[in-house]
Amino acid sequence: MTTDYIEQSDIEDVFGASNVSKWADLDNDGDETAITARIAKAIAWAENEIHSRLREGPYVLPLANDESDVPLEIIDAAANLAGVWLYENRGVQDFDPESGQSAHRLEWNRSRAERTLKEILAGVRILDAVKHNTLDGSIPKVIKNS
């Protein structure tokens, strides 16, 4: 499913152009074709991840409003997920200096994107996007007891 939620510039707006280029250059050889292809793969992965998580949600996929505009929450989540994917696939070996646990400096970006997707799925965040058309206007939800 092609969606075009984000472009390379959206990832660069979050992480900076030089970081995105560096993270996408797995061979450290500056091959622009390979870098561009790697960024495109990160975008495709992030968009697929959003669809995978929101497939049973209240909105029609691909997510957009009646004017085909992608909600800003989705652009932000996709850009953050794509950037983290590029960063992590460099073989990051960061750790939290306080706990000593494996973590990295972009964990906040991932957590924010994941929280946004969970809130959309739970109906806590309401998107400016086309909703599924059901008889009573709702989508059945599974409630998990803690």
CNS distance restraints for C-alpha pairs under 8 A (distance, minus, plus):
assign (resid   1 and name CA) (resid  48 and name CA) 7.95 0.50 0.50
assign (resid   3 and name CA) (resid  47 and name CA) 7.16 0.50 0.50
assign (resid   3 and name CA) (resid  62 and name CA) 6.05 0.50 0.50
assign (resid   4 and name CA) (resid  47 and name CA) 7.93 0.50 0.50
assign (resid   5 and name CA) (resid  47 and name CA) 6.89 0.50 0.50
assign (resid   5 and name CA) (resid  70 and name CA) 6.33 0.50 0.50
assign (resid   5 and name CA) (resid  74 and name CA) 7.25 0.50 0.50
assign (resid   5 and name CA) (resid  75 and name CA) 5.92 0.50 0.50
assign (resid   5 and name CA) (resid  78 and name CA) 7.28 0.50 0.50
assign (resid   6 and name CA) (resid  10 and name CA) 5.98 0.50 0.50
assign (resid   6 and name CA) (resid  11 and name CA) 7.77 0.50 0.50
assign (resid   6 and name CA) (resid  43 and name CA) 6.95 0.50 0.50
assign (resid   6 and name CA) (resid  75 and name CA) 5.85 0.50 0.50
assign (resid   6 and name CA) (resid  78 and name CA) 6.81 0.50 0.50
assign (resid   6 and name CA) (resid  79 and name CA) 6.63 0.50 0.50
assign (resid   7 and name CA) (resid  11 and name CA) 7.08 0.50 0.50
assign (resid   7 and name CA) (resid  43 and name CA) 7.36 0.50 0.50
assign (resid   8 and name CA) (resid  12 and name CA) 6.32 0.50 0.50
assign (resid   8 and name CA) (resid  39 and name CA) 6.83 0.50 0.50
assign (resid   8 and name CA) (resid  40 and name CA) 7.65 0.50 0.50
assign (resid   8 and name CA) (resid  43 and name CA) 7.76 0.50 0.50
assign (resid   9 and name CA) (resid  13 and name CA) 6.02 0.50 0.50
assign (resid   9 and name CA) (resid  17 and name CA) 7.79 0.50 0.50
assign (resid  10 and name CA) (resid  14 and name CA) 6.77 0.50 0.50
assign (resid  10 and name CA) (resid  75 and name CA) 7.52 0.50 0.50
assign (resid  10 and name CA) (resid  76 and name CA) 7.88 0.50 0.50
assign (resid  10 and name CA) (resid  79 and name CA) 5.81 0.50 0.50
assign (resid  11 and name CA) (resid  15 and name CA) 6.22 0.50 0.50
assign (resid  11 and name CA) (resid  16 and name CA) 7.53 0.50 0.50
assign (resid  11 and name CA) (resid  20 and name CA) 7.28 0.50 0.50
assign (resid  11 and name CA) (resid  79 and name CA) 4.61 0.50 0.50
assign (resid  11 and name CA) (resid  80 and name CA) 6.77 0.50 0.50
assign (resid  11 and name CA) (resid  82 and name CA) 6.97 0.50 0.50
assign (resid  11 and name CA) (resid  83 and name CA) 5.99 0.50 0.50
assign (resid  12 and name CA) (resid  16 and name CA) 4.39 0.50 0.50
assign (resid  12 and name CA) (resid  17 and name CA) 4.64 0.50 0.50
assign (resid  12 and name CA) (resid  19 and name CA) 7.85 0.50 0.50
assign (resid  12 and name CA) (resid  20 and name CA) 6.24 0.50 0.50
assign (resid  13 and name CA) (resid  17 and name CA) 7.53 0.50 0.50
assign (resid  14 and name CA) (resid  79 and name CA) 7.12 0.50 0.50
assign (resid  14 and name CA) (resid  80 and name CA) 7.00 0.50 0.50
assign (resid  15 and name CA) (resid  19 and name CA) 6.30 0.50 0.50
assign (resid  15 and name CA) (resid  20 and name CA) 6.59 0.50 0.50
assign (resid  15 and name CA) (resid  83 and name CA) 6.99 0.50 0.50
assign (resid  16 and name CA) (resid  20 and name CA) 6.34 0.50 0.50
assign (resid  17 and name CA) (resid  21 and name CA) 6.13 0.50 0.50
assign (resid  18 and name CA) (resid  22 and name CA) 6.00 0.50 0.50
assign (resid  19 and name CA) (resid  23 and name CA) 6.01 0.50 0.50
assign (resid  20 and name CA) (resid  24 and name CA) 6.10 0.50 0.50
assign (resid  20 and name CA) (resid  39 and name CA) 7.95 0.50 0.50
assign (resid  20 and name CA) (resid  83 and name CA) 6.86 0.50 0.50
assign (resid  20 and name CA) (resid  86 and name CA) 7.35 0.50 0.50
assign (resid  20 and name CA) (resid  87 and name CA) 7.97 0.50 0.50
assign (resid  21 and name CA) (resid  25 and name CA) 6.23 0.50 0.50
assign (resid  21 and name CA) (resid  35 and name CA) 6.54 0.50 0.50
assign (resid  22 and name CA) (resid  26 and name CA) 7.92 0.50 0.50
assign (resid  22 and name CA) (resid  28 and name CA) 7.63 0.50 0.50
assign (resid  23 and name CA) (resid  86 and name CA) 5.49 0.50 0.50
assign (resid  23 and name CA) (resid  87 and name CA) 5.30 0.50 0.50
assign (resid  23 and name CA) (resid  89 and name CA) 7.94 0.50 0.50
assign (resid  23 and name CA) (resid  90 and name CA) 6.40 0.50 0.50
assign (resid  24 and name CA) (resid  35 and name CA) 5.15 0.50 0.50
assign (resid  24 and name CA) (resid  36 and name CA) 7.75 0.50 0.50
assign (resid  24 and name CA) (resid  38 and name CA) 5.62 0.50 0.50
assign (resid  24 and name CA) (resid  39 and name CA) 6.17 0.50 0.50
assign (resid  24 and name CA) (resid  86 and name CA) 5.86 0.50 0.50
assign (resid  24 and name CA) (resid  87 and name CA) 7.78 0.50 0.50
assign (resid  25 and name CA) (resid  29 and name CA) 6.95 0.50 0.50
assign (resid  25 and name CA) (resid  30 and name CA) 6.44 0.50 0.50
assign (resid  25 and name CA) (resid  31 and name CA) 7.34 0.50 0.50
assign (resid  25 and name CA) (resid  34 and name CA) 7.20 0.50 0.50
assign (resid  25 and name CA) (resid  35 and name CA) 5.31 0.50 0.50
assign (resid  25 and name CA) (resid  38 and name CA) 7.79 0.50 0.50
assign (resid  26 and name CA) (resid  90 and name CA) 6.45 0.50 0.50
assign (resid  30 and name CA) (resid  35 and name CA) 7.50 0.50 0.50
assign (resid  31 and name CA) (resid  35 and name CA) 6.20 0.50 0.50
assign (resid  32 and name CA) (resid  36 and name CA) 5.96 0.50 0.50
assign (resid  33 and name CA) (resid  37 and name CA) 6.17 0.50 0.50
assign (resid  34 and name CA) (resid  38 and name CA) 6.08 0.50 0.50
assign (resid  35 and name CA) (resid  39 and name CA) 6.25 0.50 0.50
assign (resid  36 and name CA) (resid  40 and name CA) 6.21 0.50 0.50
assign (resid  37 and name CA) (resid  41 and name CA) 6.22 0.50 0.50
assign (resid  38 and name CA) (resid  42 and name CA) 6.30 0.50 0.50
assign (resid  38 and name CA) (resid  86 and name CA) 7.98 0.50 0.50
assign (resid  39 and name CA) (resid  43 and name CA) 6.25 0.50 0.50
assign (resid  39 and name CA) (resid  82 and name CA) 7.95 0.50 0.50
assign (resid  39 and name CA) (resid  86 and name CA) 7.47 0.50 0.50
assign (resid  40 and name CA) (resid  44 and name CA) 6.21 0.50 0.50
assign (resid  41 and name CA) (resid  45 and name CA) 6.07 0.50 0.50
assign (resid  42 and name CA) (resid  46 and name CA) 6.12 0.50 0.50
assign (resid  42 and name CA) (resid  82 and name CA) 4.91 0.50 0.50
assign (resid  42 and name CA) (resid  83 and name CA) 7.42 0.50 0.50
assign (resid  42 and name CA) (resid  85 and name CA) 6.34 0.50 0.50
assign (resid  42 and name CA) (resid  86 and name CA) 6.40 0.50 0.50
assign (resid  43 and name CA) (resid  47 and name CA) 6.15 0.50 0.50
assign (resid  43 and name CA) (resid  78 and name CA) 7.35 0.50 0.50
assign (resid  43 and name CA) (resid  79 and name CA) 7.61 0.50 0.50
assign (resid  43 and name CA) (resid  82 and name CA) 5.49 0.50 0.50
assign (resid  44 and name CA) (resid  48 and name CA) 6.07 0.50 0.50
assign (resid  45 and name CA) (resid  49 and name CA) 6.05 0.50 0.50
assign (resid  45 and name CA) (resid  82 and name CA) 7.08 0.50 0.50
assign (resid  46 and name CA) (resid  50 and name CA) 6.31 0.50 0.50
assign (resid  46 and name CA) (resid  78 and name CA) 5.33 0.50 0.50
assign (resid  46 and name CA) (resid  79 and name CA) 7.60 0.50 0.50
assign (resid  46 and name CA) (resid  81 and name CA) 5.56 0.50 0.50
assign (resid  46 and name CA) (resid  82 and name CA) 5.19 0.50 0.50
assign (resid  47 and name CA) (resid  51 and name CA) 6.37 0.50 0.50
assign (resid  47 and name CA) (resid  78 and name CA) 6.17 0.50 0.50
assign (resid  48 and name CA) (resid  52 and name CA) 6.00 0.50 0.50
assign (resid  49 and name CA) (resid  53 and name CA) 6.24 0.50 0.50
assign (resid  50 and name CA) (resid  54 and name CA) 6.04 0.50 0.50
assign (resid  50 and name CA) (resid  78 and name CA) 7.25 0.50 0.50
assign (resid  50 and name CA) (resid 117 and name CA) 7.36 0.50 0.50
assign (resid  51 and name CA) (resid  55 and name CA) 5.39 0.50 0.50
assign (resid  51 and name CA) (resid  61 and name CA) 7.14 0.50 0.50
assign (resid  51 and name CA) (resid  62 and name CA) 7.59 0.50 0.50
assign (resid  53 and name CA) (resid 117 and name CA) 7.21 0.50 0.50
assign (resid  53 and name CA) (resid 121 and name CA) 7.96 0.50 0.50
assign (resid  54 and name CA) (resid  59 and name CA) 7.87 0.50 0.50
assign (resid  54 and name CA) (resid 117 and name CA) 7.25 0.50 0.50
assign (resid  54 and name CA) (resid 120 and name CA) 7.89 0.50 0.50
assign (resid  54 and name CA) (resid 121 and name CA) 6.14 0.50 0.50
assign (resid  55 and name CA) (resid  61 and name CA) 7.25 0.50 0.50
assign (resid  56 and name CA) (resid 121 and name CA) 7.94 0.50 0.50
assign (resid  57 and name CA) (resid 120 and name CA) 7.80 0.50 0.50
assign (resid  57 and name CA) (resid 121 and name CA) 5.26 0.50 0.50
assign (resid  57 and name CA) (resid 139 and name CA) 7.31 0.50 0.50
assign (resid  58 and name CA) (resid 121 and name CA) 7.16 0.50 0.50
assign (resid  58 and name CA) (resid 123 and name CA) 7.92 0.50 0.50
assign (resid  58 and name CA) (resid 131 and name CA) 5.65 0.50 0.50
assign (resid  58 and name CA) (resid 132 and name CA) 5.78 0.50 0.50
assign (resid  58 and name CA) (resid 138 and name CA) 7.42 0.50 0.50
assign (resid  58 and name CA) (resid 139 and name CA) 5.86 0.50 0.50
assign (resid  59 and name CA) (resid  63 and name CA) 6.75 0.50 0.50
assign (resid  59 and name CA) (resid 129 and name CA) 6.68 0.50 0.50
assign (resid  59 and name CA) (resid 130 and name CA) 5.78 0.50 0.50
assign (resid  59 and name CA) (resid 131 and name CA) 4.15 0.50 0.50
assign (resid  59 and name CA) (resid 132 and name CA) 5.38 0.50 0.50
assign (resid  60 and name CA) (resid 129 and name CA) 7.74 0.50 0.50
assign (resid  60 and name CA) (resid 130 and name CA) 5.77 0.50 0.50
assign (resid  60 and name CA) (resid 131 and name CA) 5.55 0.50 0.50
assign (resid  60 and name CA) (resid 132 and name CA) 5.53 0.50 0.50
assign (resid  63 and name CA) (resid  70 and name CA) 6.19 0.50 0.50
assign (resid  63 and name CA) (resid  71 and name CA) 7.33 0.50 0.50
assign (resid  63 and name CA) (resid  74 and name CA) 7.97 0.50 0.50
assign (resid  63 and name CA) (resid 129 and name CA) 6.02 0.50 0.50
assign (resid  63 and name CA) (resid 130 and name CA) 7.11 0.50 0.50
assign (resid  64 and name CA) (resid  68 and name CA) 5.00 0.50 0.50
assign (resid  64 and name CA) (resid  69 and name CA) 5.12 0.50 0.50
assign (resid  64 and name CA) (resid  70 and name CA) 4.47 0.50 0.50
assign (resid  64 and name CA) (resid  71 and name CA) 6.28 0.50 0.50
assign (resid  64 and name CA) (resid 128 and name CA) 7.32 0.50 0.50
assign (resid  64 and name CA) (resid 129 and name CA) 4.75 0.50 0.50
assign (resid  64 and name CA) (resid 130 and name CA) 6.26 0.50 0.50
assign (resid  65 and name CA) (resid  69 and name CA) 5.49 0.50 0.50
assign (resid  65 and name CA) (resid  70 and name CA) 6.70 0.50 0.50
assign (resid  65 and name CA) (resid  71 and name CA) 7.43 0.50 0.50
assign (resid  65 and name CA) (resid 128 and name CA) 5.73 0.50 0.50
assign (resid  65 and name CA) (resid 129 and name CA) 3.94 0.50 0.50
assign (resid  65 and name CA) (resid 130 and name CA) 5.21 0.50 0.50
assign (resid  66 and name CA) (resid 129 and name CA) 7.16 0.50 0.50
assign (resid  66 and name CA) (resid 130 and name CA) 6.57 0.50 0.50
assign (resid  70 and name CA) (resid  74 and name CA) 6.82 0.50 0.50
assign (resid  70 and name CA) (resid  75 and name CA) 6.92 0.50 0.50
assign (resid  70 and name CA) (resid 129 and name CA) 7.57 0.50 0.50
assign (resid  71 and name CA) (resid  75 and name CA) 6.60 0.50 0.50
assign (resid  71 and name CA) (resid 127 and name CA) 6.44 0.50 0.50
assign (resid  71 and name CA) (resid 128 and name CA) 5.97 0.50 0.50
assign (resid  71 and name CA) (resid 129 and name CA) 6.74 0.50 0.50
assign (resid  72 and name CA) (resid  76 and name CA) 6.12 0.50 0.50
assign (resid  73 and name CA) (resid  77 and name CA) 6.12 0.50 0.50
assign (resid  73 and name CA) (resid 116 and name CA) 7.34 0.50 0.50
assign (resid  73 and name CA) (resid 127 and name CA) 7.72 0.50 0.50
assign (resid  74 and name CA) (resid  78 and name CA) 5.93 0.50 0.50
assign (resid  75 and name CA) (resid  79 and name CA) 6.06 0.50 0.50
assign (resid  76 and name CA) (resid  80 and name CA) 6.17 0.50 0.50
assign (resid  76 and name CA) (resid 113 and name CA) 7.41 0.50 0.50
assign (resid  77 and name CA) (resid  81 and name CA) 6.09 0.50 0.50
assign (resid  77 and name CA) (resid 112 and name CA) 7.59 0.50 0.50
assign (resid  77 and name CA) (resid 113 and name CA) 4.43 0.50 0.50
assign (resid  77 and name CA) (resid 114 and name CA) 7.51 0.50 0.50
assign (resid  77 and name CA) (resid 116 and name CA) 7.04 0.50 0.50
assign (resid  77 and name CA) (resid 117 and name CA) 7.64 0.50 0.50
assign (resid  78 and name CA) (resid  82 and name CA) 6.00 0.50 0.50
assign (resid  78 and name CA) (resid 113 and name CA) 7.46 0.50 0.50
assign (resid  79 and name CA) (resid  83 and name CA) 6.13 0.50 0.50
assign (resid  80 and name CA) (resid  84 and name CA) 6.17 0.50 0.50
assign (resid  80 and name CA) (resid 109 and name CA) 5.70 0.50 0.50
assign (resid  80 and name CA) (resid 110 and name CA) 6.42 0.50 0.50
assign (resid  80 and name CA) (resid 113 and name CA) 6.39 0.50 0.50
assign (resid  81 and name CA) (resid  85 and name CA) 6.09 0.50 0.50
assign (resid  81 and name CA) (resid 109 and name CA) 7.43 0.50 0.50
assign (resid  81 and name CA) (resid 110 and name CA) 5.99 0.50 0.50
assign (resid  81 and name CA) (resid 113 and name CA) 6.64 0.50 0.50
assign (resid  82 and name CA) (resid  86 and name CA) 6.30 0.50 0.50
assign (resid  83 and name CA) (resid  87 and name CA) 6.20 0.50 0.50
assign (resid  84 and name CA) (resid  88 and name CA) 5.96 0.50 0.50
assign (resid  84 and name CA) (resid 106 and name CA) 6.38 0.50 0.50
assign (resid  84 and name CA) (resid 107 and name CA) 7.94 0.50 0.50
assign (resid  84 and name CA) (resid 109 and name CA) 7.26 0.50 0.50
assign (resid  84 and name CA) (resid 110 and name CA) 6.60 0.50 0.50
assign (resid  85 and name CA) (resid  89 and name CA) 6.08 0.50 0.50
assign (resid  86 and name CA) (resid  90 and name CA) 6.89 0.50 0.50
assign (resid  87 and name CA) (resid  91 and name CA) 7.88 0.50 0.50
assign (resid  87 and name CA) (resid  92 and name CA) 7.12 0.50 0.50
assign (resid  88 and name CA) (resid  92 and name CA) 5.45 0.50 0.50
assign (resid  92 and name CA) (resid 104 and name CA) 7.56 0.50 0.50
assign (resid  93 and name CA) (resid 102 and name CA) 7.46 0.50 0.50
assign (resid  93 and name CA) (resid 103 and name CA) 7.99 0.50 0.50
assign (resid  93 and name CA) (resid 104 and name CA) 7.58 0.50 0.50
assign (resid  94 and name CA) (resid 102 and name CA) 6.29 0.50 0.50
assign (resid  94 and name CA) (resid 103 and name CA) 5.69 0.50 0.50
assign (resid  94 and name CA) (resid 104 and name CA) 4.85 0.50 0.50
assign (resid  94 and name CA) (resid 105 and name CA) 7.50 0.50 0.50
assign (resid  95 and name CA) (resid 100 and name CA) 5.94 0.50 0.50
assign (resid  95 and name CA) (resid 101 and name CA) 5.57 0.50 0.50
assign (resid  95 and name CA) (resid 102 and name CA) 4.32 0.50 0.50
assign (resid  95 and name CA) (resid 103 and name CA) 4.56 0.50 0.50
assign (resid  95 and name CA) (resid 104 and name CA) 5.81 0.50 0.50
assign (resid  96 and name CA) (resid 100 and name CA) 5.14 0.50 0.50
assign (resid  96 and name CA) (resid 101 and name CA) 5.49 0.50 0.50
assign (resid  96 and name CA) (resid 102 and name CA) 6.28 0.50 0.50
assign (resid  96 and name CA) (resid 103 and name CA) 5.56 0.50 0.50
assign (resid  96 and name CA) (resid 104 and name CA) 7.00 0.50 0.50
assign (resid  97 and name CA) (resid 101 and name CA) 7.80 0.50 0.50
assign (resid 103 and name CA) (resid 107 and name CA) 6.74 0.50 0.50
assign (resid 106 and name CA) (resid 110 and name CA) 6.64 0.50 0.50
assign (resid 107 and name CA) (resid 111 and name CA) 6.11 0.50 0.50
assign (resid 108 and name CA) (resid 112 and name CA) 6.03 0.50 0.50
assign (resid 109 and name CA) (resid 113 and name CA) 6.30 0.50 0.50
assign (resid 110 and name CA) (resid 114 and name CA) 6.11 0.50 0.50
assign (resid 111 and name CA) (resid 115 and name CA) 5.94 0.50 0.50
assign (resid 112 and name CA) (resid 116 and name CA) 6.19 0.50 0.50
assign (resid 113 and name CA) (resid 117 and name CA) 6.39 0.50 0.50
assign (resid 114 and name CA) (resid 118 and name CA) 6.21 0.50 0.50
assign (resid 115 and name CA) (resid 119 and name CA) 6.10 0.50 0.50
assign (resid 116 and name CA) (resid 120 and name CA) 6.22 0.50 0.50
assign (resid 116 and name CA) (resid 125 and name CA) 7.65 0.50 0.50
assign (resid 117 and name CA) (resid 121 and name CA) 6.20 0.50 0.50
assign (resid 118 and name CA) (resid 122 and name CA) 6.07 0.50 0.50
assign (resid 119 and name CA) (resid 123 and name CA) 6.06 0.50 0.50
assign (resid 119 and name CA) (resid 124 and name CA) 4.89 0.50 0.50
assign (resid 119 and name CA) (resid 125 and name CA) 5.36 0.50 0.50
assign (resid 120 and name CA) (resid 124 and name CA) 5.95 0.50 0.50
assign (resid 120 and name CA) (resid 125 and name CA) 4.75 0.50 0.50
assign (resid 120 and name CA) (resid 126 and name CA) 6.47 0.50 0.50
assign (resid 120 and name CA) (resid 127 and name CA) 7.42 0.50 0.50
assign (resid 132 and name CA) (resid 137 and name CA) 7.84 0.50 0.50
assign (resid 132 and name CA) (resid 139 and name CA) 7.72 0.50 0.50
assign (resid 133 and name CA) (resid 137 and name CA) 6.45 0.50 0.50
assign (resid 134 and name CA) (resid 138 and name CA) 6.30 0.50 0.50
assign (resid 134 and name CA) (resid 139 and name CA) 7.23 0.50 0.50
